[in-house]
Amino acid sequence: MNLRHRLTLLITLGLAHGVSDGSAGLLLGSLTHTLPLAEVGALVLLYNGLAFGGQPVVGLITDRVQRPRAASLLARPWLSERSEVV
């Protein structure tokens, strides 16, 4: 893969990550209109704990299995379901 393709991939993944984080924040923030603030705070803590606490575990499993593409394909349905739940 040449430098231009790597740079394009890096920018694309960075933008996708930003959109994902922004949409999660927007969804959690919109809950303040329907739920008490204490519940929204608890959901934000839960989300952050699962998101950031789960990343090392998933990373270790992916590294051990040595199949990053398969891991990303397995994550796609979960990500689409996540947006439907909230």
N, C-alpha and C positions, 0 to 999 in steps of 0.2 A: 504494500500500500504506500503510495507516494505521499509526500508532505501535504499536498492540497487536499487529498481525500481524508487524511487524518485530521486536518484542521476543520474540514466540513463536518466530519463525524463529531468532533469535540464540540463545535458550536451547536450542532443539532441536539446532541445529548444535553448540553447545558441549558438550552432553551426549553427542551421538554421537561427537564427537572424543575426549572423555574415555573413553568405552567402548572406542573403537578403540585408543587408546594403552594403556589398561589391559589389554586382551586381548593385545596384542602383548607387553607386559611379562610377563604371566602365562605366555604360551607360551614365551618365551625363558627365563624363570626356571625353568620346569619341566624344561628340558633339563639342568639341573644334576644331575638324578637318573640320566640315561642317558649323558651325555657328560663327558669331562674338562673341568675348569674353564677350561683354556686355550682349548679349542675353543668353549666357550660365550662366553668373552670375545671371541674373534675374530668369532663370529656377531653379537654385540651391536654391535661396531664396524662390521661390514658393514651391518647393519640401519640403524644411525644414519647412516652415510655415504650409503647409498642414499636413505633417507627425507628427511634434511635437505639433502643435496647435490642431490637430484633435484627438490625443490620449486621452487627458482628456475627451473630449466630448463622444467619443466612449466608454471609460471606465465607465463614469457615466451612460450611457444608458445601457450598459451590466450589471452593478451592479444593476440598478433599475429593469431590466427585470429578473435578476437572471438566465440567460441562457448562460453561457460562451461558452459552446460547440456549441450552435446554432450560436452565434456571430462569432466564428472561422470558422464555415462552410460557413456562408454568406460571409466572407472575402476572402475565397479561390478563387472564380471566379474573383473577382476584382484584386487580386494579379497576376493572370495569364494574365489578360487583360492588366495590367500595363506594363508587359514586352513586349507585342506585340505593344504597342503604340510607344514606343521609338525605 
